[in-house]
Amino acid sequence: MKPFAYERASSPKDAAAKAAKTPGAKFIAGGTNLLDLMKIGVEEPVHLIDVNGLKLDTIEATDDGGVRIGALVRNTELAADTRIRRDYPLLSRALLAGASGQLRNKATTAGNLLQRTRCPYFYDTNQPCNKRLPGSGCAAIGGFSRQHAIVGVSKSCIATHPSDMAVAMRALDATVETVRPDGSTRRIAIADFHTLPGTTPNVETVLAHGELITAVTLPRPVGGVQLYHKVRDRASYAFALVSVALILQPDGGGRVALGGVAHKPWRKSDADAALPKGAKAASDALLAGAETTHDNAFKVTLVERALAATLAEAKETSA
Amino acid sequence: MKFDTPATTNPIDQLKVVGKPVDRVEGPLKTTGTARYAYERHDVAPDHAYGVIVGAGIAKGRIRSIDTARAKSAPGVLAVVTAENAGKLGKGQFNTAALLGGPEIQHYHQAVAIVVAATFEQARAAAQLVKVDYERTPGAFDLKTAKDKAAKPKDGDPDSAKGDFAGAFAASAVTLDATYTTPDQSHAMMEPHATIASWEGDKLTVWTANQMIAWSKGDMAKTLGIPKENVRLVSPYIGGGFGGKLFVRADAVMAALGARAAGRAVAVALQRPLIMNNTTHRPATIQRIRIGASKDGTIQAIGHESWSGDLPGGGPETAVQQTRLLYAGANRMTATRLAVLDLPEGNAMRAPGEAAGMLALEIAMDEMAEKLGMDPVEFRIRNDTQVDPEKPERPFSQRQLVQCLRTGASRFGWDKRVAKPGSTRDGRWLVGMGVAAAFRNNMNMKSAARMRLERNGRVTVETDMTDIGTGSYTIIAQTAAEMMGVPLDRVDVKLGDSSFPISAGSGGQWGGNSSTAGVYAAGMKLREAVARKLGVDPSKATFEGGNVVAGGKTVALSRVAADGELVGEDTMEYGDLEKRFQQSTFGAHFVEVRVDAATAEIRVERMLAVCAAGRIINPKAARSQVIGAMTMGVGAALMEELVVDKRLGFFVNHDLAGYEVPVHADIPHQEVVFLEETDPTTSPMKAKGVGELGICGVGAAVANAVYNATGVRVRDYPVTLDKIIGKLPPIG
């Protein structure tokens, strides 16, 4: 691990201002991903700004009937919150499908959105990786790519975003609130928050340098049956091969988002619209233009079948 | 003591302590964190520095140049050792590739440098500053393509034949000719390979994690080019080995080199992402099995060929060995072929040979049973043999395979299995049951021990035997207690130090029977010493209740030794009983799985193993061994695979996030039954190995259960959902 400076910020604005001053500075909260990556030399921040003391750890009602989740609310606390369990069960289920109890105790809401890919070549500093070292190439293309993306891929990168929580947030139309180094704030729709790899897979979100997430808000509850179906090789503590976040309304309409298939949580408006027609139609819409590899072609079938099973379960639940 | 005639009645048969499910004698040390593992020996090396190993970034080629200047000048750095400044190194008898690479690189993550610094963090940071310029050369990384160039290995017993296999196979009414593959697998033990090395003048002490003390003492000396007597190796506690710690590895050699260069003790633990390519692994196999049977299910011809690969000078995975012994059949052949691959070094992993071989053979048996329209339990019973089928004059010493299968079938409710695959449904789940035989050979190894009767009446055992989590401390204490007629709490056991008598060590499931037989031999010597001291005939003395009873006198052992400790030391050696009798362990695995009808996710629901493995010295420890092995077998069946990047030549998923092993949620209730058995041909203990039997066949039972649930036959392990999902019926 490279030596780095460490300081604590006194306010969100102070944190953003401090970060903006130092190129290569990073925020640290739970550290469940960043510290691991620093130990193996994948992340090499010269300066860490600890945001843990910033009191961004409450869940509050918003004026429009939704909730504001502080950036530092731990995954365990968020999943167990009675309002979240009652009004946004999809989020609670997605959180509990991820990581382990110990990691969820430490991991934060904002940190979960910002976690890096689990591509094994990204983790191995001997290998080319455009995300870790822009311009070095992509070893996953033509290599071991069973976990990798099938939609929104580029010639530079086929990595997936590993979060479960973010997939639920996408289906729930969350908004990310931030503060910028100049003290101004902005609200970013979750749909726009994560980016596709394109030619710059090292860029993963629209956040500017120094911009700090302060909260994630959810609009007023939409009801319906909310299910999160995570498919994986072992029963626990594994990243999704694919995951399905589904909100099904009594009229057959709803929303669907996928994890494990793209560089960001994956949702398409025409797929939502196709839900009443069934899993095949929705899955075709979600995966239109899919580009698979030998290793991950099975994900196309898996998405359709996992969605069909989730839809069936949702219908059973509401009946 | 030489064991060359079958055992008769002896002190062990009292079974006052042996055979009881006693708790681990060292358990409290482990649960309180006071059993110190290799990396935690701050008590003996309080001022040690830390070493971090740099692994090669290419699979094959050479180092053009290596720049250590920045690392050397980094904060806290005490020394950097590479092949350029390490001095001349030899290669251990048990190593295939050099443990320090350069300029030639033989495999990915082969050690190329160690950076020693005052703190671990400083060493790690500086290790990332070592810059190596490589010249890559092409290598062979794909077993499938290297297979055609595979050769018959020079050593061992690669091939066997009896009768006319080809003719009998062609003439058989029902035949199977199928090819199966098993992937490279990693031991993935909890404790990484770790060592603290310390020099005093030209004498080296290594506190390390190692299964075979004497082998490794010798290989440390050979590698470093120093006399064997200058090496002391200490390994009292080991956090799992599974064959991965049978040998000296880079942690030990690099710690010794780092300590010499830095002039102080150095601690090295291999970082997790390095372990899978730097150390050894179970090699992948391609296995072709042909079975021909008459319509009544009698096997007429059975053939098994296996291909695996290794670095030049390495050895094959002996995946055909069980097929020579497990089932009857007049016409037989086996063949083992070895290809050269430039992947990391292949070597032993829990039940080498059988673990991979049974994965294939026991699917083949399931497929044959189906072709014959027979129940797979009955098909196996039909082809039982009580003699070595290749050498019928050699009987099995004990063979209760049929009893294992029958007992298991009845306890598991096998009669409820529906033979037609894909026909049992419970909600979203497709349910299936599978069976497989378990088979692993028994090996006896020469083993020595020393027993002291202390002046206070306590008994101390010293042997360089290791406890890799198996329960060696406990069964050795039980054996010593039984021999001397004292309660277990009056026995102290000291293990894993090369200054103690040389034992069998831990490997090949030989440790339990062999090391306790060595303690038996030492115990006989100590009994003689006690009798001599009392002036009585040793054969007339009995040892019970902490006393020796002879010639009408009862004397407390503490009184016998009151004026000076008595010592008994001996080695148990073996005659030709294992040539005259085929000594093997047997079992039957029954598994129920559930497969998600939509996603093909597989979850194991129930598991039962029935084992017949000689006298069970400690049923509790033995059960732990078998359930651990069953768990490892579930991993082999459903998830474990070191994925080879065939372009770049390395195992890609080289950490525990990428190389998945079962978690608690994957493992259901596991039941283990031991059949009553004593085997007088193995040793005075009448025991056999059991630690590896549990993994043999269990993965095939899982795969067979998946087939029974879904109707999809997967012949390429691991059985993952992507190999099934495209063949499942539509849902809805």
Chai-1 contact restraints between the chains, C-beta under 6 A:
chainA,res_idxA,chainB,res_idxB,connection_type,confidence,min_distance_angstrom,max_distance_angstrom,comment,restraint_id
A,M1,B,R124,contact,1.0,0.0,6.0,A-B,restraint_1
A,M1,B,A125,contact,1.0,0.0,6.0,A-B,restraint_2
A,K2,B,A125,contact,1.0,0.0,6.0,A-B,restraint_3
A,G41,B,Q128,contact,1.0,0.0,6.0,A-B,restraint_4
A,P120,B,V652,contact,1.0,0.0,6.0,A-B,restraint_5
A,P120,B,N653,contact,1.0,0.0,6.0,A-B,restraint_6
A,P120,B,G658,contact,1.0,0.0,6.0,A-B,restraint_7
A,N126,B,G57,contact,1.0,0.0,6.0,A-B,restraint_8
A,G143,B,D645,contact,1.0,0.0,6.0,A-B,restraint_9
A,F144,B,V643,contact,1.0,0.0,6.0,A-B,restraint_10
A,F144,B,D645,contact,1.0,0.0,6.0,A-B,restraint_11
A,F144,B,V652,contact,1.0,0.0,6.0,A-B,restraint_12
A,V231,B,T599,contact,1.0,0.0,6.0,A-B,restraint_13
A,D233,B,M639,contact,1.0,0.0,6.0,A-B,restraint_14
A,D233,B,E660,contact,1.0,0.0,6.0,A-B,restraint_15
A,D233,B,T720,contact,1.0,0.0,6.0,A-B,restraint_16
A,R234,B,M639,contact,1.0,0.0,6.0,A-B,restraint_17
A,R234,B,E660,contact,1.0,0.0,6.0,A-B,restraint_18
A,R234,B,V663,contact,1.0,0.0,6.0,A-B,restraint_19
A,R234,B,D666,contact,1.0,0.0,6.0,A-B,restraint_20
A,A235,B,A665,contact,1.0,0.0,6.0,A-B,restraint_21
A,A235,B,D666,contact,1.0,0.0,6.0,A-B,restraint_22
A,S236,B,V663,contact,1.0,0.0,6.0,A-B,restraint_23
A,S236,B,A665,contact,1.0,0.0,6.0,A-B,restraint_24
A,Y237,B,V663,contact,1.0,0.0,6.0,A-B,restraint_25
A,F298,B,D722,contact,1.0,0.0,6.0,A-B,restraint_26
A,F298,B,I725,contact,1.0,0.0,6.0,A-B,restraint_27
A,T301,B,I725,contact,1.0,0.0,6.0,A-B,restraint_28
A,T301,B,G726,contact,1.0,0.0,6.0,A-B,restraint_29
A,L302,B,I725,contact,1.0,0.0,6.0,A-B,restraint_30
A,R305,B,A598,contact,1.0,0.0,6.0,A-B,restraint_31
A,R305,B,T599,contact,1.0,0.0,6.0,A-B,restraint_32
A,A306,B,T599,contact,1.0,0.0,6.0,A-B,restraint_33
A,A308,B,I731,contact,1.0,0.0,6.0,A-B,restraint_34
A,A309,B,A598,contact,1.0,0.0,6.0,A-B,restraint_35
